[in-house]
């Protein structure tokens, strides 16, 4: 059952990406996330007007050998699909609505793609 749900979510995310405009468009607004620095301090990372349709490894957490970020907030006008792995890989991802989408500190992120 979980495999069927994962496949359905993956197809939905792929459909969002494929239906995005092919021109060099950007999501208007800001995407934010929280992460721990190498020194152990909590910091906030953000993307302003991120490009649509391309995977973005998030600063400070975009490598699989770093601790993942958490508590993503999508304040852009586009849907954001966040991934626990770098390079938008794997089946552990979550879609955040435009403008108000957000996750708790339990939602771990390393990369994101905007549709």
C-alpha positions as CSV (number, residue, x, y, z in Angstrom):
1,X,0.0,0.0,0.0
2,X,2.8,2.4,0.9
3,X,4.5,1.7,-2.5
4,X,1.3,2.5,-4.3
5,X,1.0,5.8,-2.4
6,X,4.6,6.7,-3.0
7,X,4.2,6.0,-6.7
8,X,1.1,8.1,-6.9
9,X,2.8,11.0,-5.1
10,X,5.9,10.7,-7.4
11,X,3.7,10.8,-10.5
12,X,1.9,13.8,-9.1
13,X,5.1,15.7,-8.4
14,X,6.4,14.8,-11.9
15,X,3.2,16.1,-13.4
16,X,3.7,19.4,-11.6
17,X,7.2,19.7,-12.9
18,X,6.2,18.8,-16.5
19,X,3.3,21.2,-16.6
20,X,5.5,24.1,-15.5
21,X,6.2,26.8,-18.1
22,X,9.2,26.0,-20.2
23,X,10.4,29.6,-20.3
24,X,12.9,30.8,-17.7
25,X,10.3,31.6,-15.1
26,X,10.7,32.0,-11.4
27,X,8.5,31.5,-8.4
28,X,7.7,34.9,-6.9
29,X,8.2,35.1,-3.2
30,X,10.5,33.5,-0.6
31,X,11.1,29.9,0.5
32,X,12.6,29.4,4.0
33,X,14.0,26.6,6.1
34,X,15.8,26.2,9.4
35,X,19.1,24.3,9.8
36,X,22.0,23.9,12.3
37,X,25.3,25.4,11.4
38,X,28.6,23.5,11.8
39,X,29.0,25.3,15.1
40,X,25.6,24.0,16.3
41,X,23.7,27.3,16.0
42,X,20.2,27.5,14.5
43,X,20.1,29.5,11.3
44,X,17.5,30.3,8.7
45,X,18.2,29.7,5.0
46,X,16.0,31.3,2.3
47,X,15.6,31.5,-1.5
48,X,14.2,34.6,-3.0
49,X,12.3,34.2,-6.3
50,X,13.7,30.7,-7.0
51,X,13.8,29.4,-10.5
52,X,11.0,27.0,-11.5
53,X,11.5,23.5,-12.8
54,X,15.1,22.9,-11.5
55,X,16.3,21.1,-8.5
56,X,18.0,23.3,-5.9
57,X,20.3,21.8,-3.2
58,X,19.7,24.0,-0.1
59,X,22.6,25.9,1.4
60,X,24.0,24.4,4.6
61,X,22.1,21.1,4.2
62,X,22.3,20.2,0.5
63,X,24.8,17.4,0.9
64,X,23.9,14.0,2.3
65,X,26.8,14.2,4.7
66,X,25.3,17.2,6.5
67,X,22.3,17.3,8.9
68,X,19.1,18.0,7.0
69,X,17.2,21.3,7.3
70,X,13.7,21.3,8.8
71,X,10.6,23.4,9.1
72,X,10.3,24.5,5.5
73,X,7.9,27.4,4.7
74,X,6.8,28.0,1.1
75,X,5.9,31.7,0.7
76,X,6.2,31.7,-3.1
77,X,3.4,31.6,-5.6
78,X,4.3,28.1,-6.9
79,X,4.0,24.7,-5.4
80,X,7.3,23.4,-3.8
81,X,8.3,19.8,-3.6
82,X,10.9,19.3,-0.8
83,X,13.1,16.2,-0.7
84,X,15.0,14.7,2.3
85,X,17.8,13.7,-0.1
86,X,20.1,16.0,-2.1
87,X,19.6,16.4,-5.9
88,X,15.8,15.9,-5.5
89,X,16.3,12.1,-5.4
90,X,14.5,9.3,-3.6
91,X,11.0,8.7,-2.6
92,X,11.0,10.6,0.6
93,X,9.5,14.0,-0.4
94,X,6.6,16.3,0.4
95,X,4.6,18.9,-1.5
96,X,4.1,22.4,0.0
97,X,1.2,24.6,-1.2
98,X,1.9,28.0,-2.6
99,X,1.8,31.0,-0.2
100,X,1.0,29.1,3.0
101,X,2.6,25.7,2.8
102,X,4.8,24.7,5.6
103,X,6.1,21.8,7.6
104,X,7.1,21.2,11.2
105,X,10.6,20.5,12.5
106,X,9.9,16.8,11.8
107,X,9.9,17.5,8.0
108,X,13.6,17.2,7.0
109,X,14.8,18.8,3.7
110,X,18.0,19.0,1.6
111,X,16.6,20.0,-1.8
112,X,13.6,21.5,-3.4
113,X,12.0,22.0,-6.8
114,X,9.3,24.6,-7.7
115,X,6.5,23.9,-10.2
